[in-house]
Amino acid sequence: MRRISIFGATGSVGANGVDLIRHAGGPAAYHVVALTGGRNIARLARMARELQAEIAVTAHEELLDDLRAALEGSGVEAAAGEAALMEAAGRPADWVLSAIVGAAGLAPGLAALSQGGVLALANKESLVCAGALLRRTGKAAGTTILPVDSEHSALFQALGAENLDSVKDVTITASGGAFRDWPLERLAAATVAQASTHPNWAMGQRITIDSASMFNKAMEVIEAKEFFGLGPDRIKVLVHPESIIHAMVTHHDGGSIAHLGAPDMRHAIGYALHWPTRRPLPVPALDLAALGALTFRAPDEVRWPALRLAREVMAAGGAAGAVFNAAKEQALDDFIAGRVRFTDMAPRVEAVLADLSAEGDFGADPDSLEAVLHWDRRARRKAAA
């Protein structure tokens, strides 16, 4: 019986992972080692009881008593805090879904990588902040890293066993988010509530706002470089409002292979769960006749300056990814708190990158978790200031 863990189980990706485990047989088919979550204790406890997990962990130490009470009599161990999260990540598992949002997912992801098996990576920040460190850690442990972002899963499937020398470029698509059709002059007045509504995908608030600003897609461009080893000039973005084509691989002979599917996160998660085989998933099949048409347009980098910043981050290398992500997370915190406008976020991130790029060791790849966190802390302080 495969041993599995889900980190970030109560978020949108993690909850979809739990749903797939349920459909695939639940505790009769899988031995669930660890489930972790944040403040939604009732949901975390319900999942842990249903899947008969060994341990459930909340990131918040002050909620430990609540979690213990919710799990009383279940036989599921309750724990809380960073040390407990790392202990859970160190428990042997064959398959781990890394779905904690933000840089907070880096440390447990690295710990899980060290166990071998398969790491299904939904935490794109890990590759953006520390791509070289993740690859090195995974290689040393013999761990397979599989992408769970829909676009990167699509690229993984479309590339198959192709030699990258035959690939001219790859394209990942973007819905354009909540403001894709807004006049530019309205964007400065966009509210948090307006930015938190996605036209196609059901996701958490932070990633939905990142979709509206295209910071999420900027992160995915960097992730594609780190995951597939492609140069920045071979990674393109196309706005595709219907979110049916998730990614496309174009070859030097002019032909392209696209991956199509309904905008449902369970496809990419399910593909990673059952890889290298394919199994039926509770995901609707496409009806292209009903769709009628698919539309595309080039992204406007005046509307979405995050895409330009992603190219600059890839060109800079070194600590740029860690700085970019941390500054972005701080700017997003400030937007949600009402301290900055929607259109202030990208200039804030750009200013932090410019300031820290003058540091002598900025161009060196962070070679340890502490080195990544060093840059993360510095970037957050500058962005907040």
Stockholm file with secondary structure:
# STOCKHOLM 1.0

chainA/1-385         MRRISIFGATGSVGANGVDLIRHAGGPAAYHVVALTGGRNIARLARMARELQAEIAVTAHEELLDDLRAALEGSGVEAAAGEAALMEAAGRPADWVLSAIVGAAGLAPGLAALSQGGVLALANKESLVCAGALLRRTGKAAGTTILPVDSEHSALFQALGAENLDSVKDVTITASGGAFRDWPLERLAAATVAQASTHPNWAMGQRITIDSASMFNKAMEVIEAKEFFGLGPDRIKVLVHPESIIHAMVTHHDGGSIAHLGAPDMRHAIGYALHWPTRRPLPVPALDLAALGALTFRAPDEVRWPALRLAREVMAAGGAAGAVFNAAKEQALDDFIAGRVRFTDMAPRVEAVLADLSAEGDFGADPDSLEAVLHWDRRARRKAAA
#=GR chainA/1-385 SS CEEEEEETTTSHHHHHHHHHHHHTTGGGTEEEEEEEESSCHHHHHHHHHHHTCSEEEESCGGGHHHHHHHHTTSCCEEEESHHHHHHHHTSCCSEEEECCCSGGGHHHHHHHHTTCSEEEECCHHHHHHHHHHHHHHHHHHTCEEEECSHHHHHHHHHHTTCCGGGEEEEEEEECCCTTTTSCGGGGGGCCHHHHTCCSSCCCCHHHHHHHHHTHHHHHHHHHHHHHHCCCGGGEEEEECTTCCEEEEEEETTSCEEEEECCSCTHHHHHHHHHTTSCCCCSCCCCCHHHHCCCCCBCCCTTTCTHHHHHHHHHHHCTTHHHHHHHHHHHHHHHHHTTSSCGGGHHHHHHHHHHHHTTSTTTTSCCCSHHHHHHHHHHHHHHHHC
#=GC SS_cons         CEEEEEETTTSHHHHHHHHHHHHTTGGGTEEEEEEEESSCHHHHHHHHHHHTCSEEEESCGGGHHHHHHHHTTSCCEEEESHHHHHHHHTSCCSEEEECCCSGGGHHHHHHHHTTCSEEEECCHHHHHHHHHHHHHHHHHHTCEEEECSHHHHHHHHHHTTCCGGGEEEEEEEECCCTTTTSCGGGGGGCCHHHHTCCSSCCCCHHHHHHHHHTHHHHHHHHHHHHHHCCCGGGEEEEECTTCCEEEEEEETTSCEEEEECCSCTHHHHHHHHHTTSCCCCSCCCCCHHHHCCCCCBCCCTTTCTHHHHHHHHHHHCTTHHHHHHHHHHHHHHHHHTTSSCGGGHHHHHHHHHHHHTTSTTTTSCCCSHHHHHHHHHHHHHHHHC
//
